[in-house]
Amino acid sequence: MSMFVKTANGFVVSSLCALMIAGPGTPAWAAGSRDPMTAQKARTRPLNQQEKALHALNRLTFGPRPGDEAAVEKIGFDAWLERQLHPEMIDDSAFEQRMDSFPAMKLSQEELSRRFPSPQLIRAMSKRDVGSMPSDPELHAVYADAEAAYDENQKRVAAGLQTIGAPPANGQDPGMQAQDPNAQKMDGQSMQAETPARVTGKNGTKTKDKFAETPMAADEVNAVLAMPADARMQKLLAMSPQQMLAFREGLRPQDRARLMIGLLPAQIEVVAAMQGPARVVGAETLETRLLRDVYSERQLQAVMTDFWLNHFNVYVRKNQNEAYYLPDYERKVVLPHALGNFENLLIATAQSPAMLVYLDNWESVGPDSAFAQQAAAIKKARPDGQGAQRLPEGVNENYARELMELHTLGVNGGYTQKDVQEVAKVFTGWTIDKPYQPGGGEPIFDPTRHEAGDKVVLGHVIKSNGQKEGLEVLHLLATSPATAKFISTKLAIRFVSDDPSPRLIDQMSSTFLKTNGDIKSVLRTMFHSPEFWAPATYRAKVKTPLEFMVSALRASNAEVRNPLTLVQALDKLGMPIYGMQTPNGYSWKKDEWVSSNALVGRMNFALVLSGGRVPGTATNWPALLGANAGADVAMAPTAATETQLEGLILGEPAAERTRDTVLQQFNNPTAQQMAEKNFNQRSASDPEMAGMSGAGMNQAAAINQAAAPNGPSLVRTRGTRGFGQAQNQPETPLDTMAGLLMGSPDFQRR
């Protein structure tokens, strides 16, 4: 336990040590286990009806909410499963209403890139030096401020000064370094002056006036804040970048929420985009994915969407355009096919700009193609020309290799390096159109880049046929027995066991092949198998950090008004959304997630969440316990209260050792404060996190406040728990009691 001492306060350490001595969870946990998350003795008693309902909810959803177990028991597992397998039968309007707060995420990819210009576009605009800005007032403001930020950063770099916004990283252009939404501070302080000002003339052309350094006077700032919402928005749009900078510098932290009150979500996005359009896109992409997992009633679809997004992994920081492709990747590529046909899903991912960019296929060019010949002529004529140096050349094998190794056949699927080379030639010409222009980035097939001629893949001759060659190869791979086995194995590991039985995999593979890759049918085979319901599988899977966080939010019935703080917390737990750089995705096995540091981090987060100390997320344990809990339950919970919490959080009685530890530790008066301090330490010590601004967080907070203007304020006020900064938040023993249960190894298993 020495590692605990270095990473957490004594309370969390002592609590975890106590919980792990005998090992919480089922009675199978043995005393003295070096790995507290590993059962030492397999359970043999069959599951009763209540346990079956809990087992289904823990495996097929992101965790039960209060009342879910009873609902499954009432209609029966089979009926409940069929509803989940047909999400169109489930009313998800409440979740969709939440999504109304993120209008940018409903835009087409073309419109998204036009309204929120990418860093590359802004760089290109600046290099042109003169020209016209968009005539639309909102777009004009966004483009002008974003370009001004780029120019100022270029000047600062040349002068050896620190840049505004994100610091330089990875050797990228310092003035346009991609903003990582995960890495923004959790303090929500974002309306500070971080975008420099640049004046644009009244006719919309660019000028080179100096930047303002003097904050706007307090009375002028207050006059803007006092305006009705529409008038305030028009005032902001009328400001030059210079005036906007002065306004931001004069805006007090406590007035930042006032700025957004009454504005529509789309207007709030515009105000946030004035500080950095790429950050708005990146932050909302991550936030909305997390909110779907927490709130969608179509839980199996959400779980399978998460599974396929991990299977067909892409990395948000591949380049500065990747975040712009991810909303469509989730919403139009993966989500509609998550419970459909595997071949259709495979084709959709192959044609997705997100995948084409991530695995570099968009730059793959056949060596004998017309494009290659033209590029060779240009380079010969102007070998030192800047345009010639940027021309893509040669076949890129990245997608071909991962398509077979990670997407279909598996590493032992029977393909050779020669197959990789041939498949790479097949997919030359699969690219994207005008990636750095407004409205660009659409997938296309460019015949001038395609390598013509027959290819041989896995012993099959692929006749020269342009784009149809790729579709033929995808069909060949999607219908392969090796693919059926590989996909079935990954599904069984996610839903059944880290080491699924060969018999189960064979049954699932057989269904896969008989149904031509019908995902619903494969899932039915798995969910109705004896292996899925075997006693030894009950609570035998360790939750990933995402599963842990979302299940905690669901179990606590938390109200999330600012999801970006949770996105950042997930980064600290070790599983940032779209944050796996390598194409293999995150592991579904416990070995990746069980460590001393990881368990301490989970305990700290559980205490922070249960005490309403996650800015923008509220919990209300007395309300969950109900009227019978008593008026003083928050400050004086009893053993009976703890038992009731076990039912709410775990769905069943806790292990005796867990219960004893919780009852011994819940009265610690500083537990939540210390947990919050330790959980937030990384933001101060991690160079990436320390350098980021909070624009995205302000965007999230403002959008959610605007969506519920009469709801709890996102700035902490007395009597409001969980919305805003949690400084000086009073402790309650009930919060600590709930946090200990959510942080215990009992809750870590599903």
Order of alpha helices (4+ residues) and beta strands (2+ residues): alpha-alpha-alpha-alpha-alpha-alpha-alpha-alpha-alpha-alpha-alpha-alpha-alpha-alpha-alpha-alpha-alpha-alpha-alpha-alpha-alpha-alpha-alpha-beta-beta-beta-beta-alpha-alpha-alpha-alpha-alpha-beta-alpha-alpha-beta-alpha-alpha-alpha-alpha-alpha-alpha-alpha-alpha-alpha
